[in-house]
Amino acid sequence: TREDLIEFMQILEPDTPLCWVGLGSNLLVRDGGIRGVVIAVQDALSGIENLDAGRVAAGAGVACTVFARHCVRQNLGPAEFFAGIPGTIGGALAMNAGAFGGETWEQVESVDVVDRQGNVRTRTPADYTVSYRQVDGPANEWFLGATFVFDENYDTSMDKVKALVNERKEKQPLGLPSCGSVFRNPPGDHAARLIDTSGLKGFGIGGAVVSDKHANFIINKGSASAADIEALIEHVQTVVRDQHGVELQREVHIVGERLSN
């Protein structure tokens, strides 16, 4: 429960490294693993509560697809775009995740956070600098949940959510092991186009390969190490830089330690 988590934070040694994980959809863990404590919120902070005037509170562990369906059933919106985010509310808050033209922080009224000492506070968007796939705020705090504000009596349907999910399935290599979208789209362009026109679709290192279906995805064919995937990420950045003069910025978050030789 949220209370258990807060109590755990209060007794955690202050110098213990800490890594928070949602669904891990934009996460690459290096082969040496993570030194310290990992907190996975998916099955704990999973509550959704309707408040008043189109306001909805959701825990950091709520899957974005579940949140989208809940809001649509309540005729609240725009919230359908959350169905295109393959992660949790906490992860969406941490990176300002978006899909189909919508972004998470556009709907945020406030967030609840916890610090290393287990202190909980409520913050507003004014406490953060929010941009495309990036959120900068107070250090050593993690999201417990958020309150979102939507238009009431919003004209939407579950069919629209299903259509968006199907569109994502058609365009992305879902069902295959990957770390999600690897790179952020540069201003005025798409990472997938730059990678594709650099001739990198199907290119592989070890068991890692650039998807033939969507060039901004790297697929694990079954035998890839994290080192293979990271090497392929760096190779793609180098080729795109050389051919297009564009420095691709990672969207995937890399954590943990490399294996020592």
C-alpha positions in Angstrom: 0.0 0.0 0.0 0.9 3.6 -0.2 1.3 3.6 3.6 3.7 0.6 3.4 5.8 2.4 0.8 6.1 5.6 2.9 7.1 3.6 6.0 9.7 1.7 3.9 11.1 5.0 2.7 11.4 6.3 6.3 13.6 3.3 7.3 15.6 3.0 4.2 19.3 3.8 4.7 19.9 7.3 3.2 22.9 6.2 1.1 21.1 3.2 -0.5 20.8 3.7 -4.3 17.1 3.8 -5.3 15.4 3.0 -8.6 11.7 3.4 -9.3 10.0 1.3 -12.0 6.6 1.3 -13.5 5.9 -1.1 -16.3 9.5 -0.7 -17.6 8.3 0.0 -21.1 10.9 2.7 -21.8 13.6 1.1 -19.6 16.8 -0.8 -20.4 18.6 -2.5 -17.5 22.2 -3.1 -18.1 23.5 -6.7 -17.8 25.3 -6.1 -14.4 21.9 -5.3 -12.8 21.0 -2.5 -10.4 22.9 -2.0 -7.2 20.6 -0.9 -4.4 16.8 -1.0 -4.1 14.2 -1.2 -6.8 10.7 -0.1 -6.1 8.0 -1.4 -8.5 4.8 0.5 -8.1 2.6 -1.3 -10.7 0.7 -3.5 -8.2 0.7 -1.1 -5.3 -0.2 2.5 -6.3 -3.1 1.4 -8.5 -6.1 3.3 -7.3 -8.4 5.6 -9.4 -10.9 7.9 -7.8 -13.4 10.3 -9.3 -13.4 13.6 -7.5 -15.5 16.6 -8.6 -15.8 18.9 -11.6 -14.0 16.5 -14.0 -11.1 15.8 -11.6 -9.7 12.3 -11.4 -7.0 11.0 -9.0 -4.8 8.2 -10.1 -2.0 6.3 -8.4 1.5 6.1 -10.0 1.0 2.4 -10.6 -2.1 2.7 -12.7 -1.6 1.5 -16.3 -2.2 4.3 -18.8 -4.5 2.1 -20.9 -6.6 1.4 -17.8 -6.8 5.1 -17.0 -7.9 6.0 -20.5 -10.7 3.5 -20.4 -11.9 4.7 -17.0 -12.0 8.3 -18.1 -13.9 7.4 -21.3 -16.5 5.5 -19.4 -17.0 8.6 -17.2 -17.3 10.9 -20.3 -14.2 12.8 -19.3 -11.6 14.0 -21.7 -9.5 14.4 -23.7 -8.0 11.2 -22.2 -8.1 8.8 -25.1 -4.5 9.4 -25.9 -3.4 7.7 -22.7 -4.4 4.4 -24.4 -1.4 4.9 -26.6 1.1 5.1 -23.7 2.4 1.6 -22.8 3.3 2.5 -19.3 2.0 3.6 -15.9 0.8 7.0 -14.7 4.0 7.4 -12.7 6.2 6.8 -15.8 4.0 9.1 -17.9 4.5 11.9 -15.3 8.2 11.3 -15.1 8.8 11.8 -18.8 5.7 13.7 -20.0 4.7 10.7 -22.1 2.3 11.3 -24.9 0.6 9.7 -27.9 -1.7 10.8 -30.7 -1.1 14.5 -30.1 -1.8 14.5 -26.4 0.7 14.8 -23.5 0.4 13.8 -19.9 1.1 17.1 -18.2 -1.5 19.0 -20.2 -4.1 17.6 -17.9 -2.3 17.6 -14.5 -3.7 19.7 -11.7 -1.4 18.5 -9.0 1.0 15.6 -8.1 1.7 13.8 -4.8 5.4 13.0 -4.3 7.5 11.3 -1.7 11.2 12.0 -0.8 14.0 9.9 0.5 12.9 10.5 4.1 9.3 9.4 3.4 7.9 12.9 3.5 4.8 13.4 1.3 3.9 16.6 -0.3 1.6 17.9 -3.0 3.1 19.9 -5.9 1.6 21.8 -8.8 2.9 22.0 -12.4 4.5 25.3 -11.5 7.1 23.3 -9.5 8.3 21.6 -12.7 9.8 22.5 -16.0 7.9 20.4 -18.5 8.8 19.9 -22.2 8.7 17.3 -24.9 9.4 13.9 -23.2 11.2 15.7 -20.3 10.2 16.8 -16.8 12.6 18.6 -14.5 11.7 19.2 -10.9 12.9 18.8 -7.3 15.6 16.2 -6.9 15.2 12.9 -5.0 11.4 12.9 -5.1 9.2 10.3 -6.8 5.6 10.4 -8.0 2.9 8.6 -5.9 0.1 9.8 -8.1 -1.6 12.8 -9.6 -4.9 14.6 -9.9 -6.0 15.3 -13.5 -8.6 17.7 -14.7 -10.7 16.9 -17.8 -13.7 18.4 -19.6 -17.0 16.9 -18.3 -19.5 15.4 -20.8 -16.7 15.0 -23.3 -17.8 13.5 -26.6 -15.9 10.2 -26.9 -16.4 6.5 -26.9 -14.7 3.2 -26.2 -14.6 2.6 -29.9 -12.3 5.6 -30.3 -10.0 4.1 -27.7 -10.0 0.8 -29.5 -9.3 2.5 -32.8 -6.2 4.3 -31.3 -4.9 1.0 -29.8 -5.4 -0.8 -33.1 -3.6 2.1 -34.9 -0.6 1.6 -32.5 -0.6 -2.1 -33.1 -0.5 -1.6 -36.9 2.4 0.9 -36.7 4.6 -0.6 -33.9 6.1 -4.0 -33.4 4.0 -4.8 -30.4 4.2 -8.4 -29.0 8.0 -8.4 -29.6 10.4 -7.7 -26.8 11.7 -4.1 -27.0 12.4 -1.1 -24.8 9.7 1.0 -26.6 10.5 4.1 -28.6 14.3 4.5 -28.4 14.7 8.1 -29.5 12.8 11.3 -29.1 11.6 12.9 -32.3 13.9 15.9 -33.1 12.1 19.2 -33.8 10.2 19.1 -37.1 11.2 15.6 -37.9 10.7 12.0 -36.8 13.5 9.7 -35.5 12.0 6.8 -37.4 12.3 8.6 -40.7 15.9 9.5 -40.0 16.8 6.0 -39.0 15.0 4.5 -42.0 16.6 6.8 -44.6 20.0 6.0 -43.1 19.4 2.4 -44.2 19.3 1.0 -40.7 16.1 -1.0 -40.8 17.0 -4.6 -40.1 20.6 -3.8 -39.0 21.6 -5.7 -35.9 24.3 -6.2 -33.3 24.3 -9.5 -31.5 20.7 -10.4 -30.8 19.5 -6.8 -31.1 18.0 -5.5 -34.4 16.3 -2.3 -35.7 12.7 -3.2 -36.3 11.6 -3.5 -40.0 8.1 -2.4 -39.0 9.1 0.8 -37.1 12.7 2.1 -37.2 12.5 3.7 -33.8 12.2 0.4 -32.1 15.0 -2.1 -31.3 13.9 -5.7 -31.1 15.5 -8.4 -29.0 15.4 -11.5 -31.3 15.8 -13.6 -28.2 19.5 -13.7 -27.5 20.3 -10.0 -27.1 22.2 -8.7 -24.1 21.6 -5.2 -22.8 25.1 -4.5 -24.1 24.0 -5.4 -27.6 21.0 -3.1 -27.4 23.1 -0.2 -26.0 25.7 -0.7 -28.7 23.1 -0.6 -31.4 21.6 2.6 -29.9 25.0 4.2 -30.1 25.6 2.9 -33.6 22.2 4.4 -34.8 23.1 7.7 -33.2 26.5 7.8 -35.0 25.1 6.9 -38.4 22.2 9.4 -38.2 24.6 12.1 -37.1 27.0 11.3 -40.0 24.2 11.1 -42.6 21.8 13.8 -41.5 23.7 16.0 -39.1 21.1 15.3 -36.4 22.0 14.2 -32.8 19.3 11.8 -31.8 18.4 12.0 -28.1 17.5 8.9 -26.2 13.9 8.5 -25.0 14.7 5.1 -23.4 16.1 5.4 -19.9 19.2 3.2 -19.2 20.0 2.1 -15.7 22.3 -0.3 -13.9 25.8 -1.4 -14.3 27.7 -3.0 -17.2 29.2 -6.4 -16.7 32.9 -6.2 -15.9 35.2 -7.9 -18.3 
